[in-house]
Structure formats: structure tokens, C-alpha cells
Amino acid sequence: MLVLDNGDTFHGTYPAVASKGEALIPILNSLLMDGMTAHWDFAYGPSQFQKLSERLHYPVLANNCYAKESNQLVFPPHTVVERAGLKIGIIGIACHIIDKTMPPHFSTGVTFTMGKDELPAQIAALRNKEQVDLILVLSHLGFPLEAEMAAEIDGIDVLLSAHTHNRLYQPVIINNTILIQSGCHGSFMGRLELEVEDGKIIDYRHTLIEVAQSIPPDREVAALVEQALLPHQEMLQTIVGQTETALHRYAQLETTMDNLLLESILEVSGTELAFSNGWRYGVPIPPGPITLNDLWNIIPANPPVSTVEITGRELMEMLEENLEKTFARNPYGQMGGYVKRCLGLRMFIKIENPAGTRIQNLFVNDQPVALDRTYRAAFVTMQGVPEKYGTHRKNLACSAINAMRQFIERRGVIAVSLRGTVQVV
């Protein structure tokens, strides 16, 4: 058996963020994994992630992360393990957008390629020099990009996909490559059983295993988790209010979880528009109590609420750019995430249109956007409003989590609706 991790591991919860990932080291080492690749794991900076990787009992693999000064790989591109008399080559590809759309400190001193151009030579070296029987690619590029890559590049036996949080109940077979993806937030594990003869996969069985409450936890691992949570447990269990509606992030155009965040930053800033990134992380919150732990899961980086003055013309350009990064016809042009989250505007789009022509109509507060008018907007992180757009950027003395907490506590019970902010026509 091989156990592999696609990344987004050292981030996403308060204990992880508060310790810059270090709280997870004992837990991860107890899982006896064989390798991982990365994305949000770079959130504390590449140097901190390197320190974390040195404490792991298994390698971080990235064939596409290079030091800027030397142009040398920061992490090993592959590893070779032996199981059941087979030599298995595992190549890792980290998320390529870390230095393109993420905050700058994620990629201090490093750059990322897409990793696909490096693959053919690495596959050949593993086959010819290492004499491996199977090639596995552990990738965090996202399903559309990985499907395209599998179609173009020969010799990949199995591609373990991530980033887009798909639950693939059945493997997708492309160019003789078995491609699987197993959801997110530890809600599922993908199990792939291979029958191999003379270096060829002759049969396979796949199961998407739901990590349900009926499965008893491993006592030793559960104890390590409790130990990591203990210093923060009282604070995280604090109830800030109730929700009548489920809060989630699992839709391309608009979600209740993001509308809660946007309504909160609109209220604290007094602006007419609000923006955040189309993030995929954030464990759903069912109707009932909302705790501080839930709020930290919504936006674990807890950035300040910021404001900016932005023209109608810039709004059009920013939104068209985001739509292209989300729906680019060529998968390699897609840059991760869902459509930018917005409040205060209404946008009607044609997804299938070429870049720059998807927006059919754009309204701000039910009035057609005025290209030469300046609007005041609130946002969180440069992914909400990239730095090249707008003027007079300012950070308010309120963080995203405090804004949400104040919003909920003022009301006691909230019900967050969808506004039809982005509509496909």
C-alpha cells in the first residue's frame, strides 16, 4: 500500500495557522505516508514550509518549484518506493499559481512552472534509469489541467488529482492514465487497487470512501489531534450566534458562506461594493450554532478588511479577467478558484464567450455601471481586488473574522440568502 497526500495540508484551521503548520507535524508523521505535494502549505512562506518538510518522515515532491537565485529545484521532483515486488516512481507537481495569484509572501524567493514540460524527461529517467514498473503523478494543478496533461503526455499510469475538490466516484481514463480525485476537507479517501503484470496495469478497483462518524478513529492519532486542539479548544468552541441556513462554498457563481463574509465587510466598511476571492476551502456549517472555530475555517488567514476606490471601467476589466481565469477555454489558462465573490452588483454572463466578452450586463446597486464613475469597495486580500486595480487602498482596523463575529452577534440569528449576483444567460 502507498499513502499519498495532495497538499492543502498545513493550512485551513486555527491550530494550523497559529502554529504556522507545526501543530500538524506529529499527526502527519503518525499516518505513515509516502509523499505529498503542496499549495496552501506555502502560506507561511517557502522557508517555513521547507522547515516543516524537513521534520516530515516522508518527502515533499515538487518538480516545478525553483529557487529564483539558482534556478534549482527546492524540493525533490520524485521518489521511488518498492511495494509488492514493484518499483513505483512518484512525481509531484505543486500548484503552479502560488507565485501568480496568491499573496507575494507565499512565493518569496521561489518561482513555479506548470510542471508539465518537465514531466516527459522525468518519466523517461524513471523508466530507463531507475527501471520503475509504474509511474504515479501526484498533482495539485486541478482536474481540467490534469485531464489535458494526461491526454498530452504518455507514460503516466496513475494521476492523483487535487485543487478543484472534485468527488470522482469513478476514475477517468485518459490516454491509458487512471485519474482520480477524492474531494476535500478529509471528507473522503480515494482507494485505488491495482493489479499489475509485467509492468502493466491489467485491472483496477476504485472506491471513494466516505470518512463517516461510523468509522472508529485510531486512538493514537485521535490523541495527537486532541493534543493539538487543546490549547485553543475553549476559544474555538465559543458560540457567536445561530444560522437558519446552511453556509457553504460549493457553487461556482455565488454561495451563502461568501455572502456572509461579504455582508459583514460591507457593514463594517460602509461601502457600496464588496469582493472576496472564490476560495474553495471552508468546511460547510449546518443550520444551528456558529462557533469561532467555524469563522476561522471560513477565512483562516484572517486578513484585515480593506477599502479601495475603483472605476466602473476597472470593475469590468477585473471581473472579465476573473471570468477568464475561471472558465478559460484552454485549461492551462485556468488559475484556480470559483468566480470572484461580489455583493452590491449584478452581473449577467455568457460562460462560453471568448476572453473579455463574457459580461453581457453589469449593474451596481441596480443601475447600469458607469465606466467613468468611481465606486468605493471593501475587500479582503489582494485576491479580492488585485493591486493593479483601484486607488486609495486602505486597511481598516477590523479583521475579516471580527467583522463576521460583529455581524452575527448584532443579530443573534442569521439567515443568509443567495442574491443572484452572477447569472448565466
LOBA-166557 format. One record per residue (C-alpha): residue number from 1; residue in one letter; x, y, z. Coordinates in steps of 0.001 Angstrom, whole numbers. Example, Ala and Ser with C-alpha at 12.3 -4.5 7.8 and 13.67 -1.06 7.14 Angstrom:
<pts>
{1 'a' {12300 -4500 7800}};
{2 's' {13670 -1060 7140}};
</pts>
This chain:
<pts>
{1 'm' {0 0 0}};
{2 'l' {1025 3571 -806}};
{3 'v' {-439 6531 1106}};
{4 'l' {-125 9915 -616}};
{5 'd' {-1259 13468 175}};
{6 'n' {-2108 16097 -2471}};
{7 'g' {-1475 19119 -248}};
{8 'd' {-3512 21967 1282}};
{9 't' {-2492 20187 4459}};
{10 'f' {-658 22743 6635}};
{11 'h' {-3400 25385 6476}};
{12 'g' {-7128 25915 6824}};
{13 't' {-7741 25725 10597}};
{14 'y' {-6828 27935 13531}};
{15 'p' {-4376 25438 15174}};
{16 'a' {-2539 25089 11859}};
{17 'v' {-2341 28846 11248}};
{18 'a' {-1482 29743 14859}};
{19 's' {1497 27345 14828}};
{20 'k' {2488 28055 11190}};
{21 'g' {1794 24401 10436}};
{22 'e' {3904 22926 13207}};
{23 'a' {958 21548 15213}};
{24 'l' {299 19105 12382}};
{25 'i' {3755 17501 12239}};
{26 'p' {3197 14743 14878}};
{27 'i' {-219 13921 13406}};
{28 'l' {1039 13669 9831}};
{29 'n' {4053 11576 10805}};
{30 's' {1735 9110 12536}};
{31 'l' {-97 8422 9251}};
{32 'l' {2857 6615 7624}};
{33 'm' {2553 8434 4309}};
{34 'd' {4893 8026 1339}};
{35 'g' {4872 11560 -57}};
{36 'm' {2963 14790 -604}};
{37 't' {2826 17852 -2816}};
{38 'a' {1598 21334 -1913}};
{39 'h' {-396 24538 -2410}};
{40 'w' {-1662 26472 651}};
{41 'd' {1173 24810 2540}};
{42 'f' {3318 27732 1287}};
{43 'a' {1146 30256 3168}};
{44 'y' {3777 30875 5868}};
{45 'g' {6485 31413 3258}};
{46 'p' {8691 28906 1420}};
{47 's' {11360 28928 4138}};
{48 'q' {8861 27900 6822}};
{49 'f' {7448 25195 4550}};
{50 'q' {10959 23869 3971}};
{51 'k' {11451 23684 7739}};
{52 'l' {8173 21782 8065}};
{53 's' {9152 19403 5242}};
{54 'e' {12446 18578 6963}};
{55 'r' {10527 17340 10002}};
{56 'l' {8261 15043 7996}};
{57 'h' {9068 11335 7734}};
{58 'y' {8236 11409 4018}};
{59 'p' {9229 13724 1146}};
{60 'v' {7530 16809 -218}};
{61 'l' {7615 16377 -4001}};
{62 'a' {7520 19273 -6486}};
{63 'n' {9004 19097 -9963}};
{64 'n' {8045 22728 -10608}};
{65 'c' {9227 24820 -7620}};
{66 'y' {12520 26615 -8336}};
{67 'a' {14763 28882 -6274}};
{68 'k' {14905 32284 -8001}};
{69 'e' {18633 32823 -7474}};
{70 's' {19931 29407 -8526}};
{71 'n' {17049 28122 -10671}};
{72 'q' {17483 24821 -8824}};
{73 'l' {14592 22708 -7610}};
{74 'v' {13661 23463 -3997}};
{75 'f' {12135 20029 -3346}};
{76 'p' {12866 16635 -4900}};
{77 'p' {10796 16140 -8048}};
{78 'h' {10186 12450 -7432}};
{79 't' {10741 9484 -5177}};
{80 'v' {10909 5746 -5784}};
{81 'v' {9324 3249 -3416}};
{82 'e' {9100 -534 -3541}};
{83 'r' {5896 -2401 -2756}};
{84 'a' {4851 -5969 -3504}};
{85 'g' {7961 -6526 -5597}};
{86 'l' {7284 -3449 -7744}};
{87 'k' {9326 -261 -8103}};
{88 'i' {6995 2732 -8220}};
{89 'g' {8085 6198 -9305}};
{90 'i' {6081 9072 -7787}};
{91 'i' {6393 12540 -9347}};
{92 'g' {4960 15557 -7509}};
{93 'i' {3587 18744 -9080}};
{94 'a' {2803 21627 -6712}};
{95 'c' {98 24164 -7506}};
{96 'h' {1517 26434 -10207}};
{97 'i' {-487 29583 -9305}};
{98 'i' {1305 30203 -5984}};
{99 'd' {3521 32937 -7453}};
{100 'k' {840 34195 -9852}};
{101 't' {-2383 34792 -7924}};
{102 'm' {-1516 34188 -4260}};
{103 'p' {-166 36835 -1824}};
{104 'p' {3523 37603 -2585}};
{105 'h' {4917 36158 669}};
{106 'f' {3729 32690 -397}};
{107 's' {6491 32618 -3014}};
{108 't' {9343 34656 -1517}};
{109 'g' {12498 33535 -3348}};
{110 'v' {10812 30854 -5471}};
{111 't' {9007 30541 -8795}};
{112 'f' {6661 27895 -10170}};
{113 't' {6172 26392 -13599}};
{114 'm' {3194 24243 -14534}};
{115 'g' {5363 21138 -14261}};
{116 'k' {4053 19548 -17440}};
{117 'd' {7091 20415 -19570}};
{118 'e' {9369 18697 -17049}};
{119 'l' {7283 15505 -16963}};
{120 'p' {8353 13648 -20147}};
{121 'a' {12064 13680 -19263}};
{122 'q' {11338 12715 -15669}};
{123 'i' {9109 9843 -16763}};
{124 'a' {11806 8635 -19167}};
{125 'a' {14502 8824 -16469}};
{126 'l' {12387 6851 -14010}};
{127 'r' {11577 4216 -16640}};
{128 'n' {15047 3867 -18136}};
{129 'k' {17472 4663 -15321}};
{130 'e' {15510 3722 -12213}};
{131 'q' {13760 849 -14011}};
{132 'v' {10442 1562 -12305}};
{133 'd' {7400 -561 -13053}};
{134 'l' {4781 2172 -12540}};
{135 'i' {4625 5961 -12776}};
{136 'l' {2320 7879 -10425}};
{137 'v' {1869 11650 -10702}};
{138 'l' {754 13433 -7542}};
{139 's' {-573 16760 -8801}};
{140 'h' {-2196 19917 -7402}};
{141 'l' {-2956 21637 -10716}};
{142 'g' {-6704 20973 -10808}};
{143 'f' {-8818 18456 -12705}};
{144 'p' {-9230 20346 -16036}};
{145 'l' {-5473 20969 -16322}};
{146 'e' {-4578 17441 -15254}};
{147 'a' {-7001 15906 -17733}};
{148 'e' {-5392 17932 -20528}};
{149 'm' {-1932 16992 -19312}};
{150 'a' {-2776 13284 -19200}};
{151 'a' {-4050 13491 -22788}};
{152 'e' {-813 15129 -23987}};
{153 'i' {1821 13167 -22061}};
{154 'd' {2356 9437 -22443}};
{155 'g' {3576 7091 -19759}};
{156 'i' {1573 8170 -16685}};
{157 'd' {-43 5101 -15132}};
{158 'v' {-1958 6892 -12369}};
{159 'l' {-2609 10601 -11842}};
{160 'l' {-3778 11622 -8378}};
{161 's' {-5611 14916 -8876}};
{162 'a' {-6363 17770 -6454}};
{163 'h' {-7103 21505 -6132}};
{164 't' {-10593 21546 -7693}};
{165 'h' {-12159 19463 -4880}};
{166 'n' {-13999 17059 -7207}};
{167 'r' {-15510 13874 -5820}};
{168 'l' {-14821 11424 -8627}};
{169 'y' {-16841 8339 -7780}};
{170 'q' {-15400 6609 -10826}};
{171 'p' {-11872 7024 -12240}};
{172 'v' {-11491 8907 -15500}};
{173 'i' {-9335 7099 -18077}};
{174 'i' {-7403 9410 -20413}};
{175 'n' {-4583 8160 -22680}};
{176 'n' {-4310 4969 -20576}};
{177 't' {-3882 7055 -17410}};
{178 'i' {-6153 6335 -14445}};
{179 'l' {-7129 9708 -12972}};
{180 'i' {-8830 10055 -9581}};
{181 'q' {-9717 12921 -7226}};
{182 's' {-11171 12471 -3752}};
{183 'g' {-12986 15577 -2551}};
{184 'c' {-11651 17815 211}};
{185 'h' {-11528 18529 3959}};
{186 'g' {-10796 14904 4758}};
{187 's' {-14395 14007 3929}};
{188 'f' {-13349 11195 1596}};
{189 'm' {-10366 8977 916}};
{190 'g' {-9713 7616 -2533}};
{191 'r' {-8646 3971 -2584}};
{192 'l' {-7235 2615 -5838}};
{193 'e' {-6258 -1052 -6050}};
{194 'l' {-4067 -2071 -8983}};
{195 'e' {-3394 -5489 -10463}};
{196 'v' {-52 -5379 -12265}};
{197 'e' {1542 -7924 -14566}};
{198 'd' {4854 -7425 -16390}};
{199 'g' {4880 -3718 -15562}};
{200 'k' {1358 -3202 -16940}};
{201 'i' {-1871 -2475 -15076}};
{202 'i' {-4251 -5210 -16157}};
{203 'd' {-7073 -4408 -13753}};
{204 'y' {-8039 -1866 -11106}};
{205 'r' {-10715 -1255 -8476}};
{206 'h' {-11593 2176 -7113}};
{207 't' {-13562 3168 -4023}};
{208 'l' {-14342 6668 -2807}};
{209 'i' {-14550 6060 928}};
{210 'e' {-16652 8477 2974}};
{211 'v' {-14945 9344 6253}};
{212 'a' {-18129 8875 8283}};
{213 'q' {-18739 9049 12020}};
{214 's' {-19386 5318 11982}};
{215 'i' {-15675 4683 11360}};
{216 'p' {-13913 4410 14743}};
{217 'p' {-10907 6749 14998}};
{218 'd' {-7421 5417 15597}};
{219 'r' {-6798 6019 19302}};
{220 'e' {-3183 7162 18942}};
{221 'v' {-3945 9595 16132}};
{222 'a' {-7063 10880 17922}};
{223 'a' {-4929 11603 20992}};
{224 'l' {-2480 13610 18867}};
{225 'v' {-5345 15600 17351}};
{226 'e' {-6755 16338 20814}};
{227 'q' {-3318 17469 21955}};
{228 'a' {-3059 19903 19036}};
{229 'l' {-6548 21297 19723}};
{230 'l' {-6296 21524 23497}};
{231 'p' {-4625 24987 23830}};
{232 'h' {-7333 26555 21639}};
{233 'q' {-10385 24443 22477}};
{234 'e' {-12170 26866 24818}};
{235 'm' {-11786 29814 22450}};
{236 'l' {-12760 27882 19331}};
{237 'q' {-15921 26443 20930}};
{238 't' {-17253 29928 21749}};
{239 'i' {-20713 30309 20181}};
{240 'v' {-21199 33653 18435}};
{241 'g' {-24739 33086 17154}};
{242 'q' {-27026 30834 15147}};
{243 't' {-27673 30312 11453}};
{244 'e' {-31001 29252 9984}};
{245 't' {-29385 28487 6628}};
{246 'a' {-26535 26158 5744}};
{247 'l' {-23334 28068 4982}};
{248 'h' {-21181 26540 2270}};
{249 'r' {-18817 27399 -583}};
{250 'y' {-19630 24701 -3115}};
{251 'a' {-21008 26586 -6112}};
{252 'q' {-19256 28321 -8973}};
{253 'l' {-21154 31615 -9064}};
{254 'e' {-22368 32524 -5557}};
{255 't' {-22588 30901 -2113}};
{256 't' {-24129 31540 1281}};
{257 'm' {-20797 31315 3131}};
{258 'd' {-19235 34015 979}};
{259 'n' {-22338 36188 1197}};
{260 'l' {-21989 36128 4990}};
{261 'l' {-18385 37299 4668}};
{262 'l' {-19297 39979 2123}};
{263 'e' {-22311 41275 4066}};
{264 's' {-20066 41562 7131}};
{265 'i' {-17347 43585 5383}};
{266 'l' {-19962 45781 3685}};
{267 'e' {-21418 46628 7083}};
{268 'v' {-18117 47383 8784}};
{269 's' {-16787 49456 5863}};
{270 'g' {-19908 51341 4779}};
{271 't' {-19034 50807 1106}};
{272 'e' {-21405 50073 -1772}};
{273 'l' {-19465 47060 -3116}};
{274 'a' {-17662 44104 -1544}};
{275 'f' {-15323 41494 -3035}};
{276 's' {-13529 38369 -1932}};
{277 'n' {-11830 35544 -3777}};
{278 'g' {-13699 32470 -4996}};
{279 'w' {-11970 30197 -2474}};
{280 'r' {-12809 26506 -2287}};
{281 'y' {-11719 25870 1299}};
{282 'g' {-14057 26257 4289}};
{283 'v' {-15895 23339 5888}};
{284 'p' {-19694 23727 5472}};
{285 'i' {-21639 24965 8520}};
{286 'p' {-25061 23307 9006}};
{287 'p' {-28064 25210 10427}};
{288 'g' {-27560 25705 14157}};
{289 'p' {-24819 27238 16302}};
{290 'i' {-21936 29159 14723}};
{291 't' {-18669 28945 16662}};
{292 'l' {-15423 30864 16417}};
{293 'n' {-13936 27671 15014}};
{294 'd' {-16434 27928 12128}};
{295 'l' {-15391 31521 11429}};
{296 'w' {-11693 30598 11418}};
{297 'n' {-12465 27808 8948}};
{298 'i' {-14189 30320 6639}};
{299 'i' {-11107 32556 6336}};
{300 'p' {-8186 31138 8334}};
{301 'a' {-5706 33816 7211}};
{302 'n' {-7960 36406 8935}};
{303 'p' {-6864 39356 6779}};
{304 'p' {-7853 42959 7500}};
{305 'v' {-10913 44383 5836}};
{306 's' {-9640 46774 3166}};
{307 't' {-11217 49512 1053}};
{308 'v' {-10408 50829 -2406}};
{309 'e' {-11750 53334 -4907}};
{310 'i' {-12297 51688 -8283}};
{311 't' {-13769 52938 -11540}};
{312 'g' {-16531 51241 -13476}};
{313 'r' {-14075 50550 -16276}};
{314 'e' {-11716 48842 -13814}};
{315 'l' {-14613 46806 -12432}};
{316 'm' {-15359 45490 -15923}};
{317 'e' {-11693 44657 -16551}};
{318 'm' {-11236 42980 -13159}};
{319 'l' {-14360 40849 -13489}};
{320 'e' {-13596 39852 -17100}};
{321 'e' {-10079 38846 -16024}};
{322 'n' {-11504 36712 -13230}};
{323 'l' {-14021 35044 -15538}};
{324 'e' {-11219 34136 -17949}};
{325 'k' {-9108 32674 -15137}};
{326 't' {-12114 30628 -14050}};
{327 'f' {-13529 29492 -17397}};
{328 'a' {-10608 29726 -19866}};
{329 'r' {-11279 27553 -22902}};
{330 'n' {-7693 26296 -22745}};
{331 'p' {-7464 24549 -19337}};
{332 'y' {-3870 25747 -18943}};
{333 'g' {-5235 29298 -18697}};
{334 'q' {-7364 28487 -15666}};
{335 'm' {-5894 29868 -12445}};
{336 'g' {-7913 28131 -9746}};
{337 'g' {-10899 29076 -7607}};
{338 'y' {-14513 29825 -8395}};
{339 'v' {-15914 33112 -9736}};
{340 'k' {-14915 36140 -7636}};
{341 'r' {-17426 36706 -4841}};
{342 'c' {-19276 40023 -5092}};
{343 'l' {-22034 41983 -3357}};
{344 'g' {-23589 45272 -4437}};
{345 'l' {-23537 44413 -8119}};
{346 'r' {-25362 42125 -10508}};
{347 'm' {-23607 40551 -13461}};
{348 'f' {-25065 38650 -16411}};
{349 'i' {-22529 36490 -18242}};
{350 'k' {-22081 34064 -21121}};
{351 'i' {-19535 31498 -19957}};
{352 'e' {-18845 30206 -23462}};
{353 'n' {-17796 33591 -24874}};
{354 'p' {-14128 34415 -25604}};
{355 'a' {-11972 36236 -23078}};
{356 'g' {-13017 39817 -22462}};
{357 't' {-16546 39401 -23834}};
{358 'r' {-18334 37300 -21203}};
{359 'i' {-20092 40126 -19328}};
{360 'q' {-23350 40984 -21096}};
{361 'n' {-24667 43440 -18494}};
{362 'l' {-23255 44803 -15244}};
{363 'f' {-25286 46729 -12686}};
{364 'v' {-24136 48417 -9480}};
{365 'n' {-26976 48887 -6985}};
{366 'd' {-29474 48174 -9789}};
{367 'q' {-28039 50913 -12028}};
{368 'p' {-26016 50191 -15187}};
{369 'v' {-22324 50505 -14393}};
{370 'a' {-20900 53907 -15298}};
{371 'l' {-17442 53288 -16743}};
{372 'd' {-16055 56679 -15720}};
{373 'r' {-17600 56748 -12251}};
{374 't' {-15537 55849 -9182}};
{375 'y' {-17061 53350 -6744}};
{376 'r' {-15961 52624 -3194}};
{377 'a' {-15477 48948 -2445}};
{378 'a' {-14479 46768 506}};
{379 'f' {-12462 43600 17}};
{380 'v' {-10287 41016 1735}};
{381 't' {-6803 40082 414}};
{382 'm' {-5273 41026 -2921}};
{383 'q' {-7235 38133 -4417}};
{384 'g' {-10419 40102 -3709}};
{385 'v' {-9184 43190 -5577}};
{386 'p' {-5737 42745 -7174}};
{387 'e' {-3311 45594 -6561}};
{388 'k' {-3336 46774 -10179}};
{389 'y' {-6971 47857 -9817}};
{390 'g' {-8175 50941 -7978}};
{391 't' {-6612 53702 -5881}};
{392 'h' {-6530 54883 -2271}};
{393 'r' {-6280 51361 -840}};
{394 'k' {-6646 51302 2921}};
{395 'n' {-6694 48610 5615}};
{396 'l' {-9368 49112 8264}};
{397 'a' {-8793 48383 11948}};
{398 'c' {-11019 45298 11707}};
{399 's' {-10166 41787 10590}};
{400 'a' {-12423 39567 8497}};
{401 'i' {-13246 37287 11424}};
{402 'n' {-14063 40201 13733}};
{403 'a' {-16305 41675 11026}};
{404 'm' {-18239 38401 10764}};
{405 'r' {-18401 37991 14533}};
{406 'q' {-19804 41502 15000}};
{407 'f' {-22306 40971 12175}};
{408 'i' {-23616 37733 13709}};
{409 'e' {-23609 38924 17332}};
{410 'r' {-25659 42025 16441}};
{411 'r' {-28391 39783 15043}};
{412 'g' {-28119 36651 17184}};
{413 'v' {-29715 34541 14459}};
{414 'i' {-28824 34961 10784}};
{415 'a' {-30289 33660 7541}};
{416 'v' {-28046 34177 4524}};
{417 's' {-29650 34076 1090}};
{418 'l' {-28390 33943 -2476}};
{419 'r' {-28828 37255 -4301}};
{420 'g' {-28484 36182 -7939}};
{421 't' {-25322 38275 -8078}};
{422 'v' {-23885 36372 -11072}};
{423 'q' {-26305 34890 -13579}};
{424 'v' {-25547 32849 -16666}};
{425 'v' {-27620 33888 -19671}};
</pts>
